[in-house]
Amino acid sequence: MMNNSVEQLEWRYAVKKFDSEKQLSKEKLVILKNAFNLTATSYGLQPITLVVIQNKALQKELVSHSYGQEQVAQASHVLVICIENEIDSDYIANYFDKVKKVRGTSEEILNPFKESITKSFSKKEIREIKEWSKNQAYLALGNLLTICALEEIDSCPMEGFSPPAYDEILKLKEKGLSATLVLPVGYRAEDDLFSTFKKVRKDMSESIIEIS
């Protein structure tokens, strides 16, 4: 018998039609926010920000910039995972200031690590830093999808949207952010036929290699 977490992962799928009348509770939304904030990121730098949208007029406007995917309008909330446009020495210094404040770690211990990361990022091109940041966004998406499954919150991860349009409509540039991934969340409609489809996956023997 599969344990409950695996059963929940079997239960989840990319929803094609949400029930627009059903809304996430405040408690469920808090769980998703915490899950996002607790996502593991490289160096712990968290170069990602979550924009939470619960505005039907705005959601409807965003459909045309999401390749017509109506889930954006139907969903209880739309989560937009964004990346920082710039990771500079100030950003890194702010992170280490927080480490010092939260953990009480001395600068003597922190400074070598801070200097190493600052030097490493100073040598990277903007393109490299953005690719690195996008990798962290995907970590957050995976985490959110798992938590959604465990909490029986339906979701539909999306790469198919226009980041420049989202950036403009949500005024993300003014916040130093760029939209990277979109995750409508809510509850599946009863007539979404995809909810009954069996999952199509490789056999375990094809997708997993065990070395002992």
KASULBEL-V408109 format. One record per residue. SS is DSSP state (helix for helix, strand for strand, loop for the rest). OMEGA is omega in whole degrees, 0 to 359 (NA if undefined). Layout:
SS & OMEGA
SS & OMEGA
This chain:
loop & 179
loop & 176
loop & 188
helix & 182
helix & 178
helix & 177
helix & 180
helix & 177
helix & 173
helix & 183
helix & 185
loop & 174
loop & 178
strand & 186
loop & 178
loop & 178
loop & 177
strand & 170
loop & 186
loop & 179
loop & 182
loop & 183
loop & 174
loop & 175
loop & 177
helix & 181
helix & 179
helix & 180
helix & 178
helix & 178
helix & 180
helix & 178
helix & 179
helix & 179
helix & 178
helix & 184
helix & 181
loop & 179
loop & 175
loop & 175
loop & 181
helix & 183
helix & 185
helix & 187
loop & 178
loop & 179
loop & 186
strand & 178
strand & 179
strand & 174
strand & 182
strand & 183
strand & 171
loop & 185
loop & 188
helix & 179
helix & 179
helix & 179
helix & 179
helix & 178
helix & 184
helix & 181
helix & 182
loop & 177
loop & 179
loop & 180
loop & 175
loop & 181
loop & 187
loop & 178
helix & 180
helix & 179
helix & 185
helix & 189
loop & 174
loop & 179
strand & 173
strand & 179
strand & 179
strand & 179
strand & 184
strand & 175
strand & 175
strand & 179
loop & 182
loop & 172
loop & 183
loop & 183
helix & 179
helix & 179
helix & 180
helix & 179
helix & 179
helix & 178
helix & 182
helix & 173
helix & 179
helix & 177
helix & 180
helix & 182
helix & 185
helix & 186
helix & 182
loop & 180
loop & 183
loop & 177
helix & 179
helix & 178
helix & 186
helix & 189
helix & 179
helix & 179
helix & 179
helix & 181
helix & 179
helix & 180
helix & 180
helix & 180
helix & 181
helix & 182
helix & 180
helix & 181
loop & 182
loop & 173
loop & 179
helix & 180
helix & 180
helix & 181
helix & 179
helix & 177
helix & 177
helix & 180
helix & 179
helix & 177
helix & 179
helix & 178
helix & 179
helix & 174
helix & 180
helix & 179
helix & 179
helix & 179
helix & 180
helix & 179
helix & 179
helix & 180
helix & 176
helix & 180
helix & 182
helix & 181
loop & 183
loop & 172
loop & 180
strand & 185
strand & 177
strand & 181
strand & 184
strand & 165
loop & 185
loop & 176
loop & 180
loop & 179
helix & 179
helix & 180
helix & 177
helix & 180
helix & 182
helix & 184
helix & 182
loop & 179
loop & 184
loop & 180
helix & 179
helix & 180
helix & 180
loop & 185
strand & 173
strand & 178
strand & 184
strand & 181
strand & 181
strand & 180
strand & 171
strand & 179
strand & 180
strand & 181
loop & 183
strand & 173
loop & 181
loop & 182
loop & 174
loop & 185
helix & 183
helix & 181
helix & 181
helix & 182
loop & 175
loop & 178
loop & 176
loop & 182
loop & 173
loop & 169
loop & 180
helix & 182
helix & 179
helix & 186
helix & 183
loop & 175
loop & 180
loop & 178
loop & 181
loop & NA
